Amino acid sequence: MREVRILILLLALSVVLPATGQRKQVLMETTEGNILLTLYDDTPLHRDNFLRLAREHFYDSLLFHRVIRNFMIQAGDPTSRHAEPGATVGEGDVGYTIEPELFAADGHLLHHHRRGALAMAREGDDVNPERRSSGSHFYIVWGKTFSSADLKTIGERLDTMTQHRVLMTPEMTDLYRKVGGTPHLDGQYTVFGEVTEGLDVVKRIQQAFTDDYDRPVDDIRILRVREYQ
């Protein structure tokens, strides 16, 4: 009887107590619809920075200022909030960078640039050899699918560019053939989350008509970013 009472108590506690270890989620409301993002726990510097900016309403009213079809959509420039139509944007930032979170302790790549991946932009290797992330500019991957031959070539190039730390595994090859993404960025930009819902919204945004500087001609704006329970 005592074992039964303990079991009942444990079952009751499992209903009352909040779940632990759940990944943080963020809801991004845009003029094209909502995007639900899940943030990874194994990239805590990027996760916590993104959450802090969301809590401070930093991203509210910013434009998706850089949109490239079959590649990605990018936002995070604070000057884009009040940018005039046709103005060139993309240079504004928060004034700090973040240490890259690319590889696990055993040297394996943490996350891939599959379709729907959330990652931080950064300056190029020539001025940023440590590959530190921007403090605010993020992008969401759309990309495309690749043939096995293309992925073999990309894999060989990645092997060189990442000092032999990114191996194009059969699982990655299958992913990029069937789902799509931007494999040439693997191991060079920190992926810290993914789209859980709203990939159709990302698809619409990346199809926008843009000017010569990749800014959508008709503004596409983030209305609000908030933690999602």
LINDA-V631466 format. One record per pair of residues at least 6 apart in sequence whose C-alpha atoms are under 6 Angstrom apart, sorted by the first residue. I is the first residue (numbers start at 1). GAP is how many residues later the second one is. If there is no record, write none. Layout:
I|GAP, I|GAP
This chain:
24|14, 24|15, 25|12, 25|13, 25|14, 25|202, 25|203, 26|10, 26|11, 26|200, 26|201, 26|202, 27|8, 27|9, 27|198, 27|199, 27|201, 28|6, 28|7, 28|196, 28|197, 29|194, 29|195, 30|191, 30|192, 30|193, 31|190, 33|168, 35|162, 35|163, 36|159, 36|160, 36|161, 37|157, 37|158, 37|159, 38|155, 38|156, 39|8, 39|153, 39|154, 40|152, 40|153, 43|58, 43|149, 54|171, 54|172, 60|162, 60|163, 60|164, 61|20, 61|160, 61|161, 61|162, 62|18, 62|19, 62|159, 62|160, 63|17, 63|157, 63|158, 64|10, 64|11, 64|156, 64|157, 65|10, 65|150, 66|8, 66|148, 66|149, 67|6, 67|139, 67|147, 69|137, 69|138, 70|72, 70|73, 70|74, 71|71, 71|72, 72|68, 72|69, 72|70, 73|66, 73|67, 73|133, 74|64, 74|65, 75|62, 75|63, 76|60, 76|61, 77|13, 77|15, 77|16, 78|14, 79|13, 94|41, 96|39, 97|35, 97|36, 97|37, 97|38, 98|34, 98|35, 99|33, 100|32, 101|89, 102|8, 102|85, 102|88, 103|6, 103|7, 104|6, 111|80, 112|74, 113|68, 113|69, 113|70, 114|66, 114|67, 115|26, 115|27, 115|65, 115|66, 116|24, 116|25, 116|78, 116|79, 117|23, 117|24, 117|77, 118|21, 118|22, 118|73, 118|74, 118|75, 118|76, 119|19, 119|20, 119|71, 119|72, 119|73, 120|13, 120|17, 120|18, 120|70, 121|12, 121|13, 121|16, 121|17, 122|11, 122|12, 142|39, 143|38, 143|39, 144|36, 144|37, 145|31, 145|32, 145|35, 146|31, 147|30, 155|13, 159|7, 209|7, 210|6, 210|7, 211|6
